[in-house]
Amino acid sequence: MDTAKLPKMLYGGDYNPEQWDPSIWPEDMRLIELAGMNIATVNVFSWAMLQPSEDTYNFETLDRIMDMLHQNGIHACLATSTGAHPAWMARRHSDVLRTDFEGRKRKFGARHNSCPNSETYRTYSTRLASKLAERYGNHPALLLWHVSNEYGGDCYCDRCEAAFRVWLQKKYGTLDKLNEQWNTRFWGHTFYDWDEIVLPNALSEQWSYNSTCFQGISLDYTRFNSDSMLDCYKLEYDAIKMITPHIPVTTNLMGTYKPLDYFKWAKHMDIVAWDNYPSMNTPSSYVAMTHDLMRGLKGGAPFLLMEQTPSQQNWQAYNTLKRPGIMRLWSYQAVAHGSDSVMFFQLRRSVGACEKYHGALIEHVGHEHTRVFRECAQLGAELSSFGTKLLGSRLPSRVAIMFDWENRWAIEYSSGPTVDLKYVDEIHKYYRAFYDGGYQVDIVSFEDRIEEYDIVVAPVMYMVKPGMASRIEAFVSGGGTFVTTFFSGIVNENDIVTLGGYPGELRQLLGIWAEEIDALYPDSSNKIVMNESYGSLQGTFSCSLLCDLIHSEGADVLAVYGEDFYAGMPVLTRNRFGGGQAWYVASSPDEAFLRGFAAELCSQHGIEPLPGKAPGVELTRRAIDNRTYLFVLNHNAGPVTIDLGSESGTDLITGSSISGQTEIAGYGVLIIE
């Protein structure tokens, strides 16, 4: 989807007029227009309305909705409604019902309730997508297709088990190869027939979602489950594209959602869209990182913020209101990191069921005289005033952090060395160090090209996939700086240990050998004692979680452990390899170390922080053609004075000239052109 061709930034959200009497619709249109909105996501959960029985379809209400949107100048993001099947389908075709992790057959109810390998579900969902494309493909309101909704969950039924065996045959070819890669001689698991393989759940290999006897089996099932749901998406995508090849297709992702490999999914999406629902106490750096991850799914292209709440959520334990200014600030944070839309769930608050207390543009009171509406209308006016200026712009970066879903699955399925090792948390620690320093970062996959970057950081690269080691070696030889950490280079893509000493295929590049891995208790720590200063990085720091006991095999030792029987052993090393450097951080350092380390790495490559950095102030820069836009976002409740140095320009929001020392209000935003 080329967002640069839009007349202005997309602003709107999920709209469910079918839940209301049509007499209310004209007032909805008045209020949506008053808020400055230009897009509505419709038809998300309307399958039962569109198809009341096996062979009967009724599009009368959707026809009226689509026509109404067009008549009021509102684009339609038209969903296919396949996120929840109708009750009649569950009664007549039990194969659409999922079986849960405990082996229990589900009944009709909730959502994400369809077996992804049910032929009934696949047939009916694809047929509905085709009928929608045939009926609305040339409708003047249609801007974007939205397949299903927030794919997720899993299924352990007999159909999935049979499909899993077929998936495995395609991957391994022979049982001999499968037995080798799963190491099935352990615990006498050798398979002699494909039909002997069962799904890994509470009835077989796993005693919980994250604990398994056979990592290879569970890892492959997780891949298979992600692929199965992706196949369902692709069936609808292909059906739509066959009829409307000119209309972009997406589905709404969920950030760091664990079960689905979004890098793989993004290859089949015309534009990435995602739903952002942080808690009020979620660090702003974590939200920023997730935006950057979504942007990274398609090589840095702009994405769409498909959902956020205007104020209150309904499904968290404590559903705190967004304080005045927070909704606007967080909306601009998405734009600052590459979104070409700001959209909400929901436009009118539901009257019943579990989302009736989820925030909305139009509250239950039903008019515009609310704080939330006023804030949404203010934001709408501001976004409209930008026109096309920001659309299609990108965020240039010389620093990349590598992220991989399969690596995450394998780490967290691992039986040891610690239950406290969470992959996303370690990614966030390094991301936050650059974020706090004012450095712009891309997030890339294990398969992406990295030659364009100066610094590439790969925290906890436990799994080294085929060809990765040689690609990283070529990057470092060419002058790049590569950083990885403890528990890296351990296994191959099927979770089989690379023999010959850790870090396996990365050993020559890093110039070290890791002999043992010590797991620290949550209340324990060790020390990082710098042998020599690395720029301003000097002194002693704390480290925790895991401690690799490493030996240098040519790498420079810049810091050693300060405590325990391995005091004096290396904890921070740098290996000069060709024209570049490969770093190894053998434990999980504290924030002070990581901030200093990130700053010195950038300094070595002449990478300057963005101007205006202050505590609690977030910075990004979007660029297109010969124009740049510096975003300054104040996450503090009170005003902050920032120093822009030589940077100057015009604030896109107010039209004011900005330069030098500038005060930014609490929860305030500047976009300096």
C-alpha positions, 0 to 999 in steps of 0.5 A, a space after each residue: 500500500 502506497 500511503 504517500 498517495 493518500 490525501 491525508 493521514 488516515 484517522 478513524 477506527 472500528 465502527 459497528 453500526 450493525 449493533 445499533 438501530 439505524 436511527 442512530 447512524 446519522 448522529 454517528 456520521 455527524 460526530 465522526 465528521 466532527 472529530 475529523 475522521 476519514 476512515 472506519 473499519 467495518 464488518 469485523 464480526 458480522 459473519 452471522 449477520 451476512 450468512 444466517 444459514 448454510 447457503 443464505 447470504 444477506 448483505 442488505 445491512 452492509 450495503 447500507 453501511 458502505 453507502 452511508 460511509 461513502 455519502 459522508 466522505 469516509 473511507 472503508 477498511 472492510 473486514 471479512 468477518 471471519 474472526 468468529 464463525 456463526 453458531 449454526 456452523 459450529 452446530 452443523 460442522 463440529 470440525 470447525 471447533 478447536 481442541 484446547 491444550 488440555 485436549 478438551 473439545 471446545 463448544 461455540 463461543 468467544 472468538 478465535 474459535 475456529 480450527 485453522 485446519 478445518 476444511 469447513 472453516 477454510 471453505 466458508 471463510 474463503 467463500 465469504 471473502 470472495 463474495 465480499 470482494 465481488 460485491 464491494 470491490 468497486 464500491 467508492 468507499 472501499 480503501 483497504 481490506 482487513 482479513 479476519 481480526 487479531 489471529 491467535 490461539 492454537 488447536 490440538 484436534 485430530 485434523 491438526 495432528 494429521 496436518 502436522 504430520 504432512 507439514 513435517 513430511 514436507 520439512 524433513 522428507 524422511 523419518 530418519 531425518 526427523 529422528 535425527 533433528 529431534 534427537 528422538 533416541 533421548 527417552 526412547 522416542 524414535 518414530 518408525 511411522 509418521 502416524 506415531 507422531 502426536 501433537 505436543 500438549 498436556 496429554 503428551 510432551 508438554 506440562 505447560 505452554 512453555 515447558 516441554 520434554 522435547 524442544 524440537 517437537 514443540 518448536 515445530 508445532 509452534 511453527 506449524 500453528 503459525 503457518 496454519 493460521 497464515 494459510 487461512 489468511 492467505 486463502 482469503 488474501 488470494 480470493 480477494 486479490 483475484 477479484 480486487 488486485 488494486 485494493 491493498 490487504 492487511 490484518 491487524 497484528 498484536 506487537 510482540 504477540 508470541 505465537 505467530 511469526 510476524 516476519 513471515 506473515 508480513 511477506 503476505 501483507 500489503 501493509 502492516 497494521 497493528 493494535 497497540 494496547 499498553 498499560 499506563 505503566 508500560 515503559 514508553 521505550 517498550 511501546 516505541 520498540 514495538 512500533 519499530 518492530 512493526 515497522 521493521 516487518 516490511 523493511 522499514 516501510 510505514 505501517 498503520 496503527 489499526 487500534 488503540 483505545 481513546 482512553 480506557 481499556 476493559 480487559 486489563 486487571 486495572 483499567 486506568 483512564 488515559 490522563 489528559 494529553 496521553 491519548 494525543 501523545 501516544 498517537 503521535 508516538 506511533 506516527 513518530 515511529 512510522 505510522 501513517 494512521 491513527 485509529 481507535 477501537 472503538 468509535 461508539 461504545 458497545 451497549 452490552 457484552 465484554 467490551 461495553 466498558 472499553 473506551 470510545 469516541 462516542 461514549 454511552 452518553 451519546 454526544 460530543 461534550 466529553 473530555 475524550 471526544 474533545 481530545 480526539 477532535 483536537 487530534 483530528 484537526 491537527 492530523 488533517 492540517 498536515 496534509 500529505 507531508 508525513 505520508 510515506 516518510 521513513 526513519 533513517 537509522 544506522 543501528 539495527 537490533 535483530 529479532 526472531 520469533 523462532 529464536 524466542 520460541 526456542 529460548 523459552 521452551 528451553 529446559 534451563 538454564 533459568 526460567 527468568 530468561 525472557 527474550 523480549 525483555 533482553 531485546 528491550 534492555 538493549 533497545 532502551 539503551 539506545 532510546 535513552 541516548 536519543 539514537 534511532 534504531 531499526 529492528 530487523 529479522 535474522 534473514 534481513 540484509 544488514 550491510 546498510 548498518 554500522 552497528 548490529 546488536 543481536 541479544 541472546 542469539 541462541 539459535 543460529 540459522 543456516 548461513 547466518 554466521 557467514 553473513 555476520 562475518 561478512 558484515 563485520 569484515 566489511 567494517 561493521 560492529 556486531 554485538 551479541 550476548 550470553 546464551 548465544 550460538 548454542 543451537 541450530 534451527 531445530 534446537 540441536 546443540 552445535 558441538 565443539 564449544 559455545 558459542 558454536 558457529 560464532 566462536 571464530 567471529 567472537 574470539 571466545 569460548 564459553 565453558 559454563 553458564 551460571 544461572 543467578 537467583 533473582 536476588 543475586 548479582 555479580 559485577 562487571 569490572 572494567 579492565 580499561 575504559 571504553 571511552 566514558 565507560 569505566 568503573 564497576 557495574 552490576 550484572 545478573 540473570 546469567 553469567 557465561 564463563 568465557 575464555 578469550 581466544 584472541 578477543 580483547 578483554 575489556 571487563 571481568 567478573 568481580 565476584 564468585 569463583 569466576 571473578 577475574 574471568 572475562 565478561 566483556 570482550 571485543 574481537 577485531 575481525 577484518 575491518 570491524 569488531 565483534 563484541 560479546 557481553 557475557 551477562 545481563 548488565 544494568 542500565 548504566 552499563 548499557 547506556 554507556 556502552 550504546 553511546 560509545 558504540 555510536 561514538 566510534 561510528 560517528 553516530 550522533 544522538 538526535 538533538 533535544 534529548 532530556 530525561 523522559 523525552 523521546 526523539 525520532 526523525 522521519 524523512 522523505 525526499 529532501 524534508 525531515 521531521 524531528 519528533 520530540 515527545 515529552 512523556 513527563 507530566 510537567 514541562 521540560 526545557 530541551 536544547 536543540 543545538 543547531 537544529 531549527 525549523 517550524 513546528 508542524 502542529 502550531 506553525 511556530 518557529 523552533 530553535 535553540 532552547 525550547 520548552 515543551 509542555 507536559 505530555 507535549 509534542 513537537 514535530 519540527 520540519 
